[in-house]
Amino acid sequence: MNLAAGSSCDQDSLVYRYGDTDSGLGRATPPRRVPSPSGPGSLPATHHRRLQPGMGRYDVADNVSDAGSDYTGPRLYRQPATKSNKGIVLNAVEYCVFPGAVNKEAKQRVIEEMNRSEAKHFLVLFRDAGCQFRALYAYYPETEEVLKLYGTGPKQVSDRMFDKFFKYNSGGKCFSQVHTKHLTVTIDAFTIHNSLWQGKKVNLPNKRDMTLVI
């Protein structure tokens, strides 16, 4: 006789019956108890079974009784690690930034710098929208620091120095511009304002001091 899950019957008071007639063993025969599960597929004795409220079924408890553990509270939360774009930038360096044998030496140097660094996020500095390589940077999202590892460019890049941002498409093996005003972990390359590439800052004359010529 199978019991439906959620039944309010007590297993200790169950008696097997065949139709409306007595089993032939007499009224004094003690009731049979439903045997506890055993054998293949049964639950180990160390597992707890609990009835989920409103679920109508039994479920195995997540925690297993252990003689050496007294902790029964909720599971401890582990903060996910920062996502790394190292693989994406390595792919970009290999197939887009330094294609061909002519750039083999520069490509190898950039790869070595990336493997030597403990950073998880890297950025490529381009000269302009033409995507000519200038430098490799390490980006630390926790402190918002962008520090140069190799190449030609500022030792450190601040937020107001950024001009354009790019993301690398591994499938198409190309960079595409991302229209945003601030650096995020989804960015793989960037450019800085053109005026920062000039050796000396050019001071433009004040319009108020200019002589009007008629």
BALOBA-1460 file (C-alpha; in Angstrom, 3 decimals):
// residues 214
<rec num="1" residu="m" x="0.000" y="0.000" z="0.000"/>
<rec num="2" residu="n" x="1.542" y="3.254" z="-1.077"/>
<rec num="3" residu="l" x="0.989" y="6.372" z="0.993"/>
<rec num="4" residu="a" x="0.413" y="9.639" z="-0.804"/>
<rec num="5" residu="a" x="2.835" y="12.371" z="0.197"/>
<rec num="6" residu="g" x="1.314" y="14.821" z="2.620"/>
<rec num="7" residu="s" x="-1.114" y="12.254" z="4.158"/>
<rec num="8" residu="s" x="-2.051" y="12.932" z="7.776"/>
<rec num="9" residu="c" x="-2.133" y="9.239" z="8.705"/>
<rec num="10" residu="d" x="0.244" y="7.966" z="11.388"/>
<rec num="11" residu="q" x="2.410" y="5.143" z="10.123"/>
<rec num="12" residu="d" x="2.298" y="3.409" z="13.562"/>
<rec num="13" residu="s" x="-1.497" y="2.976" z="13.316"/>
<rec num="14" residu="l" x="-1.676" y="1.587" z="9.771"/>
<rec num="15" residu="v" x="-3.130" y="-1.944" z="9.203"/>
<rec num="16" residu="y" x="-3.034" y="-3.751" z="5.866"/>
<rec num="17" residu="r" x="-6.529" y="-4.786" z="4.771"/>
<rec num="18" residu="y" x="-7.724" y="-6.805" z="1.801"/>
<rec num="19" residu="g" x="-11.206" y="-5.655" z="0.845"/>
<rec num="20" residu="d" x="-13.707" y="-5.750" z="3.673"/>
<rec num="21" residu="t" x="-12.719" y="-9.168" z="5.041"/>
<rec num="22" residu="d" x="-10.280" y="-9.927" z="7.810"/>
<rec num="23" residu="s" x="-6.809" y="-11.078" z="6.849"/>
<rec num="24" residu="g" x="-7.342" y="-14.381" z="8.646"/>
<rec num="25" residu="l" x="-4.798" y="-13.630" z="11.293"/>
<rec num="26" residu="g" x="-7.389" y="-12.526" z="13.861"/>
<rec num="27" residu="r" x="-8.145" y="-9.246" z="15.526"/>
<rec num="28" residu="a" x="-5.342" y="-9.715" z="18.040"/>
<rec num="29" residu="t" x="-2.693" y="-9.611" z="15.342"/>
<rec num="30" residu="p" x="-0.625" y="-6.457" z="15.877"/>
<rec num="31" residu="p" x="-0.673" y="-3.968" z="13.004"/>
<rec num="32" residu="r" x="2.201" y="-4.066" z="10.563"/>
<rec num="33" residu="r" x="4.485" y="-1.077" z="10.308"/>
<rec num="34" residu="v" x="5.617" y="0.295" z="6.996"/>
<rec num="35" residu="p" x="9.253" y="-0.836" z="6.671"/>
<rec num="36" residu="s" x="11.865" y="1.862" z="6.653"/>
<rec num="37" residu="p" x="13.595" y="2.332" z="3.268"/>
<rec num="38" residu="s" x="16.782" y="0.419" z="2.756"/>
<rec num="39" residu="g" x="18.910" y="-0.881" z="-0.071"/>
<rec num="40" residu="p" x="19.928" y="0.926" z="-3.290"/>
<rec num="41" residu="g" x="18.434" y="4.372" z="-3.697"/>
<rec num="42" residu="s" x="17.491" y="4.792" z="-0.034"/>
<rec num="43" residu="l" x="18.593" y="7.748" z="2.042"/>
<rec num="44" residu="p" x="21.650" y="7.344" z="4.300"/>
<rec num="45" residu="a" x="20.998" y="7.476" z="7.989"/>
<rec num="46" residu="t" x="23.089" y="10.618" z="8.285"/>
<rec num="47" residu="h" x="20.663" y="12.627" z="6.110"/>
<rec num="48" residu="h" x="17.703" y="14.455" z="7.637"/>
<rec num="49" residu="r" x="14.325" y="14.410" z="5.945"/>
<rec num="50" residu="r" x="12.011" y="17.347" z="6.248"/>
<rec num="51" residu="l" x="8.594" y="18.175" z="4.843"/>
<rec num="52" residu="q" x="8.544" y="21.407" z="2.905"/>
<rec num="53" residu="p" x="5.554" y="23.543" z="4.022"/>
<rec num="54" residu="g" x="2.924" y="23.584" z="1.311"/>
<rec num="55" residu="m" x="5.038" y="21.447" z="-1.025"/>
<rec num="56" residu="g" x="3.429" y="18.099" z="-0.230"/>
<rec num="57" residu="r" x="6.693" y="16.179" z="-0.530"/>
<rec num="58" residu="y" x="9.753" y="15.260" z="1.397"/>
<rec num="59" residu="d" x="13.118" y="16.760" z="0.542"/>
<rec num="60" residu="v" x="16.629" y="15.872" z="1.627"/>
<rec num="61" residu="a" x="18.198" y="18.474" z="3.907"/>
<rec num="62" residu="d" x="21.132" y="20.357" z="2.460"/>
<rec num="63" residu="n" x="23.264" y="19.868" z="5.498"/>
<rec num="64" residu="v" x="24.427" y="16.402" z="6.548"/>
<rec num="65" residu="s" x="24.882" y="15.672" z="10.207"/>
<rec num="66" residu="d" x="28.554" y="15.585" z="11.050"/>
<rec num="67" residu="a" x="29.971" y="14.689" z="14.418"/>
<rec num="68" residu="g" x="32.677" y="17.319" z="14.050"/>
<rec num="69" residu="s" x="30.450" y="20.224" z="12.956"/>
<rec num="70" residu="d" x="27.980" y="22.133" z="15.113"/>
<rec num="71" residu="y" x="27.222" y="24.953" z="12.639"/>
<rec num="72" residu="t" x="23.595" y="24.853" z="11.479"/>
<rec num="73" residu="g" x="23.206" y="28.427" z="10.231"/>
<rec num="74" residu="p" x="22.858" y="29.675" z="6.640"/>
<rec num="75" residu="r" x="25.571" y="29.141" z="4.083"/>
<rec num="76" residu="l" x="28.301" y="31.735" z="4.073"/>
<rec num="77" residu="y" x="28.215" y="34.138" z="1.102"/>
<rec num="78" residu="r" x="31.334" y="34.315" z="-1.014"/>
<rec num="79" residu="q" x="31.828" y="37.499" z="-3.036"/>
<rec num="80" residu="p" x="32.470" y="36.705" z="-6.724"/>
<rec num="81" residu="a" x="35.924" y="37.446" z="-8.047"/>
<rec num="82" residu="t" x="36.446" y="40.378" z="-10.392"/>
<rec num="83" residu="k" x="35.988" y="39.371" z="-14.003"/>
<rec num="84" residu="s" x="39.179" y="39.446" z="-16.064"/>
<rec num="85" residu="n" x="39.549" y="40.504" z="-19.698"/>
<rec num="86" residu="k" x="43.066" y="39.121" z="-20.028"/>
<rec num="87" residu="g" x="42.035" y="36.443" z="-22.503"/>
<rec num="88" residu="i" x="40.213" y="38.992" z="-24.651"/>
<rec num="89" residu="v" x="43.183" y="41.374" z="-24.785"/>
<rec num="90" residu="l" x="45.582" y="38.508" z="-25.527"/>
<rec num="91" residu="n" x="43.366" y="37.547" z="-28.431"/>
<rec num="92" residu="a" x="43.349" y="41.156" z="-29.636"/>
<rec num="93" residu="v" x="47.129" y="41.430" z="-29.407"/>
<rec num="94" residu="e" x="47.569" y="38.192" z="-31.337"/>
<rec num="95" residu="y" x="45.133" y="38.741" z="-34.198"/>
<rec num="96" residu="c" x="44.374" y="42.462" z="-34.415"/>
<rec num="97" residu="v" x="46.910" y="44.758" z="-32.728"/>
<rec num="98" residu="f" x="50.084" y="43.020" z="-33.971"/>
<rec num="99" residu="p" x="49.192" y="40.926" z="-37.017"/>
<rec num="100" residu="g" x="51.889" y="39.280" z="-39.113"/>
<rec num="101" residu="a" x="55.531" y="38.344" z="-38.555"/>
<rec num="102" residu="v" x="56.750" y="41.938" z="-38.820"/>
<rec num="103" residu="n" x="55.232" y="42.744" z="-35.397"/>
<rec num="104" residu="k" x="56.369" y="39.531" z="-33.725"/>
<rec num="105" residu="e" x="58.881" y="41.187" z="-31.389"/>
<rec num="106" residu="a" x="56.494" y="43.899" z="-30.148"/>
<rec num="107" residu="k" x="53.710" y="41.363" z="-29.750"/>
<rec num="108" residu="q" x="55.888" y="39.072" z="-27.666"/>
<rec num="109" residu="r" x="56.929" y="41.942" z="-25.411"/>
<rec num="110" residu="v" x="53.327" y="42.928" z="-24.717"/>
<rec num="111" residu="i" x="52.367" y="39.328" z="-23.940"/>
<rec num="112" residu="e" x="55.284" y="39.018" z="-21.521"/>
<rec num="113" residu="e" x="54.232" y="42.190" z="-19.702"/>
<rec num="114" residu="m" x="50.684" y="40.909" z="-19.342"/>
<rec num="115" residu="n" x="51.819" y="37.559" z="-17.942"/>
<rec num="116" residu="r" x="54.188" y="39.296" z="-15.536"/>
<rec num="117" residu="s" x="51.505" y="41.615" z="-14.158"/>
<rec num="118" residu="e" x="49.156" y="40.598" z="-11.341"/>
<rec num="119" residu="a" x="46.366" y="42.768" z="-12.771"/>
<rec num="120" residu="k" x="43.153" y="41.119" z="-13.949"/>
<rec num="121" residu="h" x="42.106" y="43.829" z="-16.384"/>
<rec num="122" residu="f" x="44.180" y="45.305" z="-19.201"/>
<rec num="123" residu="l" x="43.718" y="48.196" z="-21.616"/>
<rec num="124" residu="v" x="45.322" y="49.039" z="-24.945"/>
<rec num="125" residu="l" x="46.069" y="52.689" z="-25.752"/>
<rec num="126" residu="f" x="45.553" y="53.704" z="-29.378"/>
<rec num="127" residu="r" x="46.911" y="56.824" z="-31.034"/>
<rec num="128" residu="d" x="43.502" y="57.614" z="-32.531"/>
<rec num="129" residu="a" x="40.402" y="55.957" z="-33.964"/>
<rec num="130" residu="g" x="42.642" y="54.203" z="-36.503"/>
<rec num="131" residu="c" x="43.595" y="51.804" z="-33.655"/>
<rec num="132" residu="q" x="47.395" y="52.141" z="-33.910"/>
<rec num="133" residu="f" x="48.981" y="50.609" z="-30.810"/>
<rec num="134" residu="r" x="50.812" y="52.952" z="-28.455"/>
<rec num="135" residu="a" x="50.867" y="51.336" z="-25.002"/>
<rec num="136" residu="l" x="49.555" y="48.625" z="-22.701"/>
<rec num="137" residu="y" x="47.958" y="49.563" z="-19.365"/>
<rec num="138" residu="a" x="46.804" y="47.730" z="-16.245"/>
<rec num="139" residu="y" x="43.375" y="48.760" z="-14.983"/>
<rec num="140" residu="y" x="42.381" y="48.351" z="-11.316"/>
<rec num="141" residu="p" x="38.593" y="48.888" z="-11.004"/>
<rec num="142" residu="e" x="38.710" y="48.922" z="-7.183"/>
<rec num="143" residu="t" x="40.901" y="52.046" z="-7.114"/>
<rec num="144" residu="e" x="40.093" y="53.286" z="-10.653"/>
<rec num="145" residu="e" x="43.813" y="53.412" z="-11.445"/>
<rec num="146" residu="v" x="45.119" y="53.018" z="-15.009"/>
<rec num="147" residu="l" x="48.896" y="52.460" z="-14.970"/>
<rec num="148" residu="k" x="51.215" y="51.973" z="-17.938"/>
<rec num="149" residu="l" x="53.004" y="48.635" z="-18.290"/>
<rec num="150" residu="y" x="54.668" y="49.051" z="-21.667"/>
<rec num="151" residu="g" x="54.789" y="51.450" z="-24.623"/>
<rec num="152" residu="t" x="54.511" y="55.162" z="-25.303"/>
<rec num="153" residu="g" x="51.972" y="57.175" z="-23.341"/>
<rec num="154" residu="p" x="51.251" y="58.779" z="-19.958"/>
<rec num="155" residu="k" x="52.423" y="56.818" z="-16.923"/>
<rec num="156" residu="q" x="48.954" y="57.141" z="-15.438"/>
<rec num="157" residu="v" x="45.657" y="58.048" z="-17.093"/>
<rec num="158" residu="s" x="42.955" y="59.922" z="-15.213"/>
<rec num="159" residu="d" x="39.262" y="60.112" z="-16.051"/>
<rec num="160" residu="r" x="39.384" y="63.494" z="-17.816"/>
<rec num="161" residu="m" x="42.218" y="62.333" z="-20.113"/>
<rec num="162" residu="f" x="40.067" y="59.709" z="-21.874"/>
<rec num="163" residu="d" x="38.689" y="60.543" z="-25.296"/>
<rec num="164" residu="k" x="37.213" y="57.407" z="-26.926"/>
<rec num="165" residu="f" x="36.553" y="53.865" z="-25.672"/>
<rec num="166" residu="f" x="36.646" y="50.576" z="-27.575"/>
<rec num="167" residu="k" x="35.594" y="46.967" z="-27.036"/>
<rec num="168" residu="y" x="37.196" y="44.005" z="-28.796"/>
<rec num="169" residu="n" x="35.055" y="41.562" z="-30.775"/>
<rec num="170" residu="s" x="36.767" y="38.167" z="-30.593"/>
<rec num="171" residu="g" x="34.569" y="36.690" z="-33.329"/>
<rec num="172" residu="g" x="35.159" y="39.493" z="-35.824"/>
<rec num="173" residu="k" x="38.746" y="40.107" z="-34.616"/>
<rec num="174" residu="c" x="38.251" y="43.866" z="-34.544"/>
<rec num="175" residu="f" x="37.624" y="46.786" z="-32.180"/>
<rec num="176" residu="s" x="34.385" y="48.729" z="-32.125"/>
<rec num="177" residu="q" x="33.826" y="52.074" z="-30.446"/>
<rec num="178" residu="v" x="31.672" y="52.186" z="-27.323"/>
<rec num="179" residu="h" x="29.796" y="55.429" z="-26.826"/>
<rec num="180" residu="t" x="30.277" y="56.097" z="-23.138"/>
<rec num="181" residu="k" x="31.848" y="58.878" z="-21.107"/>
<rec num="182" residu="h" x="33.438" y="56.815" z="-18.353"/>
<rec num="183" residu="l" x="35.742" y="53.805" z="-18.139"/>
<rec num="184" residu="t" x="34.193" y="50.484" z="-17.077"/>
<rec num="185" residu="v" x="35.358" y="46.854" z="-16.918"/>
<rec num="186" residu="t" x="33.698" y="46.201" z="-20.291"/>
<rec num="187" residu="i" x="36.272" y="48.413" z="-22.063"/>
<rec num="188" residu="d" x="39.346" y="46.869" z="-23.717"/>
<rec num="189" residu="a" x="41.008" y="49.877" z="-25.394"/>
<rec num="190" residu="f" x="40.908" y="53.677" z="-25.365"/>
<rec num="191" residu="t" x="42.346" y="56.865" z="-26.797"/>
<rec num="192" residu="i" x="43.323" y="60.087" z="-25.048"/>
<rec num="193" residu="h" x="42.746" y="63.654" z="-26.175"/>
<rec num="194" residu="n" x="44.919" y="64.634" z="-29.118"/>
<rec num="195" residu="s" x="46.373" y="67.643" z="-27.281"/>
<rec num="196" residu="l" x="48.044" y="65.279" z="-24.773"/>
<rec num="197" residu="w" x="50.281" y="63.862" z="-27.514"/>
<rec num="198" residu="q" x="51.882" y="67.254" z="-28.197"/>
<rec num="199" residu="g" x="55.210" y="67.996" z="-26.515"/>
<rec num="200" residu="k" x="54.210" y="71.432" z="-25.289"/>
<rec num="201" residu="k" x="50.807" y="72.778" z="-24.508"/>
<rec num="202" residu="v" x="49.837" y="75.532" z="-26.903"/>
<rec num="203" residu="n" x="48.253" y="78.522" z="-25.167"/>
<rec num="204" residu="l" x="45.627" y="80.018" z="-27.422"/>
<rec num="205" residu="p" x="45.270" y="83.830" z="-27.270"/>
<rec num="206" residu="n" x="42.386" y="85.254" z="-25.329"/>
<rec num="207" residu="k" x="39.731" y="86.638" z="-27.612"/>
<rec num="208" residu="r" x="39.384" y="89.720" z="-25.392"/>
<rec num="209" residu="d" x="43.018" y="90.670" z="-26.002"/>
<rec num="210" residu="m" x="42.774" y="90.380" z="-29.789"/>
<rec num="211" residu="t" x="42.667" y="93.637" z="-31.750"/>
<rec num="212" residu="l" x="39.653" y="93.991" z="-33.920"/>
<rec num="213" residu="v" x="40.700" y="94.715" z="-37.516"/>
<rec num="214" residu="i" x="38.170" y="96.411" z="-39.803"/>
